[in-house]
Amino acid sequence: MEGGLSDSERQLLRQAQSACRGKAGYVPVPVLLMLDRGRAVAAIAEDLAV
């Protein structure tokens, strides 16, 4: 992810993650946060078994 997320964007995503826990929207939020931390897409897919 070029440029990465700002601190406020990370905070909003973490709030969304808490609000979505156990719901269909839960998975995309952690994926965005992991990408922002530099995790490889293949590694994330493997971790999530997708």
mmCIF file of the N, C-alpha and C atoms, coordinates in Angstrom:
data_MODEL
# 
_entry.id   MODEL 
# 
loop_
_atom_site.group_PDB 
_atom_site.id 
_atom_site.type_symbol 
_atom_site.label_atom_id 
_atom_site.label_alt_id 
_atom_site.label_comp_id 
_atom_site.label_asym_id 
_atom_site.label_entity_id 
_atom_site.label_seq_id 
_atom_site.pdbx_PDB_ins_code 
_atom_site.Cartn_x 
_atom_site.Cartn_y 
_atom_site.Cartn_z 
_atom_site.occupancy 
_atom_site.B_iso_or_equiv 
_atom_site.pdbx_formal_charge 
_atom_site.auth_seq_id 
_atom_site.auth_comp_id 
_atom_site.auth_asym_id 
_atom_site.auth_atom_id 
_atom_site.pdbx_PDB_model_num 
ATOM 1   N N  . MET A 1 1  ? 0.856   -1.167  0.000  1.00 0.00 ? 1  MET A N  1 
ATOM 2   C CA . MET A 1 1  ? 0.000   0.000   0.000  1.00 0.00 ? 1  MET A CA 1 
ATOM 3   C C  . MET A 1 1  ? 0.896   1.221   0.000  1.00 0.00 ? 1  MET A C  1 
ATOM 4   N N  . GLU A 1 2  ? 0.865   1.954   -1.080 1.00 0.00 ? 2  GLU A N  1 
ATOM 5   C CA . GLU A 1 2  ? 1.747   3.090   -1.226 1.00 0.00 ? 2  GLU A CA 1 
ATOM 6   C C  . GLU A 1 2  ? 1.349   4.228   -0.292 1.00 0.00 ? 2  GLU A C  1 
ATOM 7   N N  . GLY A 1 3  ? 2.317   4.739   0.439  1.00 0.00 ? 3  GLY A N  1 
ATOM 8   C CA . GLY A 1 3  ? 2.056   5.858   1.318  1.00 0.00 ? 3  GLY A CA 1 
ATOM 9   C C  . GLY A 1 3  ? 1.552   5.467   2.691  1.00 0.00 ? 3  GLY A C  1 
ATOM 10  N N  . GLY A 1 4  ? 0.921   4.333   2.797  1.00 0.00 ? 4  GLY A N  1 
ATOM 11  C CA . GLY A 1 4  ? 0.412   3.873   4.080  1.00 0.00 ? 4  GLY A CA 1 
ATOM 12  C C  . GLY A 1 4  ? -0.768  4.686   4.574  1.00 0.00 ? 4  GLY A C  1 
ATOM 13  N N  . LEU A 1 5  ? -1.239  4.317   5.734  1.00 0.00 ? 5  LEU A N  1 
ATOM 14  C CA . LEU A 1 5  ? -2.388  4.975   6.347  1.00 0.00 ? 5  LEU A CA 1 
ATOM 15  C C  . LEU A 1 5  ? -1.919  6.014   7.350  1.00 0.00 ? 5  LEU A C  1 
ATOM 16  N N  . SER A 1 6  ? -2.718  7.047   7.514  1.00 0.00 ? 6  SER A N  1 
ATOM 17  C CA . SER A 1 6  ? -2.424  8.034   8.545  1.00 0.00 ? 6  SER A CA 1 
ATOM 18  C C  . SER A 1 6  ? -2.864  7.467   9.891  1.00 0.00 ? 6  SER A C  1 
ATOM 19  N N  . ASP A 1 7  ? -2.407  8.083   10.961 1.00 0.00 ? 7  ASP A N  1 
ATOM 20  C CA . ASP A 1 7  ? -2.803  7.634   12.301 1.00 0.00 ? 7  ASP A CA 1 
ATOM 21  C C  . ASP A 1 7  ? -4.314  7.699   12.473 1.00 0.00 ? 7  ASP A C  1 
ATOM 22  N N  . SER A 1 8  ? -4.943  8.746   11.949 1.00 0.00 ? 8  SER A N  1 
ATOM 23  C CA . SER A 1 8  ? -6.402  8.871   12.093 1.00 0.00 ? 8  SER A CA 1 
ATOM 24  C C  . SER A 1 8  ? -7.126  7.796   11.285 1.00 0.00 ? 8  SER A C  1 
ATOM 25  N N  . GLU A 1 9  ? -6.587  7.429   10.124 1.00 0.00 ? 9  GLU A N  1 
ATOM 26  C CA . GLU A 1 9  ? -7.191  6.361   9.332  1.00 0.00 ? 9  GLU A CA 1 
ATOM 27  C C  . GLU A 1 9  ? -7.071  5.020   10.055 1.00 0.00 ? 9  GLU A C  1 
ATOM 28  N N  . ARG A 1 10 ? -5.898  4.764   10.647 1.00 0.00 ? 10 ARG A N  1 
ATOM 29  C CA . ARG A 1 10 ? -5.725  3.527   11.421 1.00 0.00 ? 10 ARG A CA 1 
ATOM 30  C C  . ARG A 1 10 ? -6.713  3.473   12.581 1.00 0.00 ? 10 ARG A C  1 
ATOM 31  N N  . GLN A 1 11 ? -6.877  4.586   13.263 1.00 0.00 ? 11 GLN A N  1 
ATOM 32  C CA . GLN A 1 11 ? -7.794  4.633   14.398 1.00 0.00 ? 11 GLN A CA 1 
ATOM 33  C C  . GLN A 1 11 ? -9.224  4.358   13.945 1.00 0.00 ? 11 GLN A C  1 
ATOM 34  N N  . LEU A 1 12 ? -9.641  4.948   12.836 1.00 0.00 ? 12 LEU A N  1 
ATOM 35  C CA . LEU A 1 12 ? -10.987 4.705   12.315 1.00 0.00 ? 12 LEU A CA 1 
ATOM 36  C C  . LEU A 1 12 ? -11.173 3.240   11.932 1.00 0.00 ? 12 LEU A C  1 
ATOM 37  N N  . LEU A 1 13 ? -10.160 2.646   11.327 1.00 0.00 ? 13 LEU A N  1 
ATOM 38  C CA . LEU A 1 13 ? -10.256 1.233   10.961 1.00 0.00 ? 13 LEU A CA 1 
ATOM 39  C C  . LEU A 1 13 ? -10.349 0.346   12.200 1.00 0.00 ? 13 LEU A C  1 
ATOM 40  N N  . ARG A 1 14 ? -9.596  0.670   13.234 1.00 0.00 ? 14 ARG A N  1 
ATOM 41  C CA . ARG A 1 14 ? -9.671  -0.122  14.461 1.00 0.00 ? 14 ARG A CA 1 
ATOM 42  C C  . ARG A 1 14 ? -11.050 0.003   15.116 1.00 0.00 ? 14 ARG A C  1 
ATOM 43  N N  . GLN A 1 15 ? -11.636 1.192   15.053 1.00 0.00 ? 15 GLN A N  1 
ATOM 44  C CA . GLN A 1 15 ? -12.989 1.375   15.584 1.00 0.00 ? 15 GLN A CA 1 
ATOM 45  C C  . GLN A 1 15 ? -13.985 0.558   14.759 1.00 0.00 ? 15 GLN A C  1 
ATOM 46  N N  . ALA A 1 16 ? -13.831 0.574   13.448 1.00 0.00 ? 16 ALA A N  1 
ATOM 47  C CA . ALA A 1 16 ? -14.709 -0.215  12.579 1.00 0.00 ? 16 ALA A CA 1 
ATOM 48  C C  . ALA A 1 16 ? -14.530 -1.699  12.857 1.00 0.00 ? 16 ALA A C  1 
ATOM 49  N N  . GLN A 1 17 ? -13.285 -2.102  13.113 1.00 0.00 ? 17 GLN A N  1 
ATOM 50  C CA . GLN A 1 17 ? -13.002 -3.505  13.413 1.00 0.00 ? 17 GLN A CA 1 
ATOM 51  C C  . GLN A 1 17 ? -13.748 -3.933  14.671 1.00 0.00 ? 17 GLN A C  1 
ATOM 52  N N  . SER A 1 18 ? -13.720 -3.117  15.689 1.00 0.00 ? 18 SER A N  1 
ATOM 53  C CA . SER A 1 18 ? -14.428 -3.439  16.937 1.00 0.00 ? 18 SER A CA 1 
ATOM 54  C C  . SER A 1 18 ? -15.927 -3.507  16.710 1.00 0.00 ? 18 SER A C  1 
ATOM 55  N N  . ALA A 1 19 ? -16.454 -2.583  15.925 1.00 0.00 ? 19 ALA A N  1 
ATOM 56  C CA . ALA A 1 19 ? -17.890 -2.527  15.664 1.00 0.00 ? 19 ALA A CA 1 
ATOM 57  C C  . ALA A 1 19 ? -18.358 -3.710  14.819 1.00 0.00 ? 19 ALA A C  1 
ATOM 58  N N  . CYS A 1 20 ? -17.474 -4.242  13.969 1.00 0.00 ? 20 CYS A N  1 
ATOM 59  C CA . CYS A 1 20 ? -17.854 -5.317  13.038 1.00 0.00 ? 20 CYS A CA 1 
ATOM 60  C C  . CYS A 1 20 ? -17.523 -6.705  13.551 1.00 0.00 ? 20 CYS A C  1 
ATOM 61  N N  . ARG A 1 21 ? -16.894 -6.802  14.699 1.00 0.00 ? 21 ARG A N  1 
ATOM 62  C CA . ARG A 1 21 ? -16.446 -8.117  15.193 1.00 0.00 ? 21 ARG A CA 1 
ATOM 63  C C  . ARG A 1 21 ? -17.596 -9.122  15.146 1.00 0.00 ? 21 ARG A C  1 
ATOM 64  N N  . GLY A 1 22 ? -17.347 -10.253 14.501 1.00 0.00 ? 22 GLY A N  1 
ATOM 65  C CA . GLY A 1 22 ? -18.341 -11.304 14.391 1.00 0.00 ? 22 GLY A CA 1 
ATOM 66  C C  . GLY A 1 22 ? -19.316 -11.118 13.247 1.00 0.00 ? 22 GLY A C  1 
ATOM 67  N N  . LYS A 1 23 ? -19.164 -10.057 12.482 1.00 0.00 ? 23 LYS A N  1 
ATOM 68  C CA . LYS A 1 23 ? -20.063 -9.787  11.354 1.00 0.00 ? 23 LYS A CA 1 
ATOM 69  C C  . LYS A 1 23 ? -19.288 -9.945  10.048 1.00 0.00 ? 23 LYS A C  1 
ATOM 70  N N  . ALA A 1 24 ? -20.002 -9.887  8.941  1.00 0.00 ? 24 ALA A N  1 
ATOM 71  C CA . ALA A 1 24 ? -19.402 -10.109 7.631  1.00 0.00 ? 24 ALA A CA 1 
ATOM 72  C C  . ALA A 1 24 ? -18.300 -9.107  7.304  1.00 0.00 ? 24 ALA A C  1 
ATOM 73  N N  . GLY A 1 25 ? -18.371 -7.881  7.779  1.00 0.00 ? 25 GLY A N  1 
ATOM 74  C CA . GLY A 1 25 ? -17.384 -6.868  7.463  1.00 0.00 ? 25 GLY A CA 1 
ATOM 75  C C  . GLY A 1 25 ? -16.113 -6.967  8.268  1.00 0.00 ? 25 GLY A C  1 
ATOM 76  N N  . TYR A 1 26 ? -16.008 -7.944  9.140  1.00 0.00 ? 26 TYR A N  1 
ATOM 77  C CA . TYR A 1 26 ? -14.870 -8.036  10.052 1.00 0.00 ? 26 TYR A CA 1 
ATOM 78  C C  . TYR A 1 26 ? -13.547 -8.303  9.342  1.00 0.00 ? 26 TYR A C  1 
ATOM 79  N N  . VAL A 1 27 ? -13.518 -9.220  8.389  1.00 0.00 ? 27 VAL A N  1 
ATOM 80  C CA . VAL A 1 27 ? -12.257 -9.644  7.778  1.00 0.00 ? 27 VAL A CA 1 
ATOM 81  C C  . VAL A 1 27 ? -11.554 -8.523  7.019  1.00 0.00 ? 27 VAL A C  1 
ATOM 82  N N  . PRO A 1 28 ? -12.226 -7.713  6.194  1.00 0.00 ? 28 PRO A N  1 
ATOM 83  C CA . PRO A 1 28 ? -11.497 -6.704  5.432  1.00 0.00 ? 28 PRO A CA 1 
ATOM 84  C C  . PRO A 1 28 ? -10.729 -5.695  6.284  1.00 0.00 ? 28 PRO A C  1 
ATOM 85  N N  . VAL A 1 29 ? -11.225 -5.351  7.452  1.00 0.00 ? 29 VAL A N  1 
ATOM 86  C CA . VAL A 1 29 ? -10.540 -4.356  8.281  1.00 0.00 ? 29 VAL A CA 1 
ATOM 87  C C  . VAL A 1 29 ? -9.167  -4.848  8.720  1.00 0.00 ? 29 VAL A C  1 
ATOM 88  N N  . PRO A 1 30 ? -9.048  -6.041  9.302  1.00 0.00 ? 30 PRO A N  1 
ATOM 89  C CA . PRO A 1 30 ? -7.707  -6.508  9.665  1.00 0.00 ? 30 PRO A CA 1 
ATOM 90  C C  . PRO A 1 30 ? -6.783  -6.640  8.457  1.00 0.00 ? 30 PRO A C  1 
ATOM 91  N N  . VAL A 1 31 ? -7.330  -6.988  7.311  1.00 0.00 ? 31 VAL A N  1 
ATOM 92  C CA . VAL A 1 31 ? -6.504  -7.119  6.107  1.00 0.00 ? 31 VAL A CA 1 
ATOM 93  C C  . VAL A 1 31 ? -5.888  -5.764  5.763  1.00 0.00 ? 31 VAL A C  1 
ATOM 94  N N  . LEU A 1 32 ? -6.674  -4.709  5.806  1.00 0.00 ? 32 LEU A N  1 
ATOM 95  C CA . LEU A 1 32 ? -6.142  -3.379  5.512  1.00 0.00 ? 32 LEU A CA 1 
ATOM 96  C C  . LEU A 1 32 ? -5.062  -2.983  6.508  1.00 0.00 ? 32 LEU A C  1 
ATOM 97  N N  . LEU A 1 33 ? -5.284  -3.287  7.772  1.00 0.00 ? 33 LEU A N  1 
ATOM 98  C CA . LEU A 1 33 ? -4.287  -2.955  8.792  1.00 0.00 ? 33 LEU A CA 1 
ATOM 99  C C  . LEU A 1 33 ? -3.006  -3.762  8.600  1.00 0.00 ? 33 LEU A C  1 
ATOM 100 N N  . MET A 1 34 ? -3.139  -5.044  8.222  1.00 0.00 ? 34 MET A N  1 
ATOM 101 C CA . MET A 1 34 ? -1.953  -5.870  7.991  1.00 0.00 ? 34 MET A CA 1 
ATOM 102 C C  . MET A 1 34 ? -1.180  -5.385  6.762  1.00 0.00 ? 34 MET A C  1 
ATOM 103 N N  . LEU A 1 35 ? -1.892  -4.999  5.718  1.00 0.00 ? 35 LEU A N  1 
ATOM 104 C CA . LEU A 1 35 ? -1.227  -4.466  4.530  1.00 0.00 ? 35 LEU A CA 1 
ATOM 105 C C  . LEU A 1 35 ? -0.468  -3.188  4.876  1.00 0.00 ? 35 LEU A C  1 
ATOM 106 N N  . ASP A 1 36 ? -1.065  -2.364  5.700  1.00 0.00 ? 36 ASP A N  1 
ATOM 107 C CA . ASP A 1 36 ? -0.423  -1.121  6.106  1.00 0.00 ? 36 ASP A CA 1 
ATOM 108 C C  . ASP A 1 36 ? 0.863   -1.380  6.881  1.00 0.00 ? 36 ASP A C  1 
ATOM 109 N N  . ARG A 1 37 ? 0.916   -2.483  7.584  1.00 0.00 ? 37 ARG A N  1 
ATOM 110 C CA . ARG A 1 37 ? 2.120   -2.837  8.351  1.00 0.00 ? 37 ARG A CA 1 
ATOM 111 C C  . ARG A 1 37 ? 3.167   -3.531  7.498  1.00 0.00 ? 37 ARG A C  1 
ATOM 112 N N  . GLY A 1 38 ? 2.866   -3.706  6.198  1.00 0.00 ? 38 GLY A N  1 
ATOM 113 C CA . GLY A 1 38 ? 3.850   -4.281  5.294  1.00 0.00 ? 38 GLY A CA 1 
ATOM 114 C C  . GLY A 1 38 ? 3.750   -5.777  5.090  1.00 0.00 ? 38 GLY A C  1 
ATOM 115 N N  . ARG A 1 39 ? 2.691   -6.404  5.614  1.00 0.00 ? 39 ARG A N  1 
ATOM 116 C CA . ARG A 1 39 ? 2.524   -7.848  5.408  1.00 0.00 ? 39 ARG A CA 1 
ATOM 117 C C  . ARG A 1 39 ? 2.262   -8.113  3.932  1.00 0.00 ? 39 ARG A C  1 
ATOM 118 N N  . ALA A 1 40 ? 2.825   -9.185  3.438  1.00 0.00 ? 40 ALA A N  1 
ATOM 119 C CA . ALA A 1 40 ? 2.619   -9.573  2.040  1.00 0.00 ? 40 ALA A CA 1 
ATOM 120 C C  . ALA A 1 40 ? 1.214   -10.120 1.850  1.00 0.00 ? 40 ALA A C  1 
ATOM 121 N N  . VAL A 1 41 ? 0.653   -9.854  0.692  1.00 0.00 ? 41 VAL A N  1 
ATOM 122 C CA . VAL A 1 41 ? -0.703  -10.324 0.394  1.00 0.00 ? 41 VAL A CA 1 
ATOM 123 C C  . VAL A 1 41 ? -0.778  -11.838 0.494  1.00 0.00 ? 41 VAL A C  1 
ATOM 124 N N  . ALA A 1 42 ? 0.214   -12.533 -0.030 1.00 0.00 ? 42 ALA A N  1 
ATOM 125 C CA . ALA A 1 42 ? 0.217   -14.000 0.025  1.00 0.00 ? 42 ALA A CA 1 
ATOM 126 C C  . ALA A 1 42 ? 0.232   -14.504 1.477  1.00 0.00 ? 42 ALA A C  1 
ATOM 127 N N  . ALA A 1 43 ? 0.987   -13.849 2.346  1.00 0.00 ? 43 ALA A N  1 
ATOM 128 C CA . ALA A 1 43 ? 1.058   -14.254 3.735  1.00 0.00 ? 43 ALA A CA 1 
ATOM 129 C C  . ALA A 1 43 ? -0.273  -14.021 4.440  1.00 0.00 ? 43 ALA A C  1 
ATOM 130 N N  . ILE A 1 44 ? -0.917  -12.901 4.143  1.00 0.00 ? 44 ILE A N  1 
ATOM 131 C CA . ILE A 1 44 ? -2.226  -12.623 4.741  1.00 0.00 ? 44 ILE A CA 1 
ATOM 132 C C  . ILE A 1 44 ? -3.248  -13.648 4.274  1.00 0.00 ? 44 ILE A C  1 
ATOM 133 N N  . ALA A 1 45 ? -3.246  -13.952 2.972  1.00 0.00 ? 45 ALA A N  1 
ATOM 134 C CA . ALA A 1 45 ? -4.178  -14.936 2.433  1.00 0.00 ? 45 ALA A CA 1 
ATOM 135 C C  . ALA A 1 45 ? -3.969  -16.301 3.089  1.00 0.00 ? 45 ALA A C  1 
ATOM 136 N N  . GLU A 1 46 ? -2.715  -16.661 3.281  1.00 0.00 ? 46 GLU A N  1 
ATOM 137 C CA . GLU A 1 46 ? -2.410  -17.942 3.926  1.00 0.00 ? 46 GLU A CA 1 
ATOM 138 C C  . GLU A 1 46 ? -2.892  -17.936 5.370  1.00 0.00 ? 46 GLU A C  1 
ATOM 139 N N  . ASP A 1 47 ? -2.634  -16.854 6.098  1.00 0.00 ? 47 ASP A N  1 
ATOM 140 C CA . ASP A 1 47 ? -3.075  -16.746 7.494  1.00 0.00 ? 47 ASP A CA 1 
ATOM 141 C C  . ASP A 1 47 ? -4.600  -16.856 7.611  1.00 0.00 ? 47 ASP A C  1 
ATOM 142 N N  . LEU A 1 48 ? -5.315  -16.281 6.633  1.00 0.00 ? 48 LEU A N  1 
ATOM 143 C CA . LEU A 1 48 ? -6.778  -16.270 6.685  1.00 0.00 ? 48 LEU A CA 1 
ATOM 144 C C  . LEU A 1 48 ? -7.392  -17.455 5.948  1.00 0.00 ? 48 LEU A C  1 
ATOM 145 N N  . ALA A 1 49 ? -6.553  -18.315 5.400  1.00 0.00 ? 49 ALA A N  1 
ATOM 146 C CA . ALA A 1 49 ? -7.001  -19.500 4.651  1.00 0.00 ? 49 ALA A CA 1 
ATOM 147 C C  . ALA A 1 49 ? -7.959  -19.142 3.527  1.00 0.00 ? 49 ALA A C  1 
ATOM 148 N N  . VAL A 1 50 ? -7.559  -18.112 2.758  1.00 0.00 ? 50 VAL A N  1 
ATOM 149 C CA . VAL A 1 50 ? -8.353  -17.729 1.592  1.00 0.00 ? 50 VAL A CA 1 
ATOM 150 C C  . VAL A 1 50 ? -7.528  -17.845 0.336  1.00 0.00 ? 50 VAL A C  1 
# 
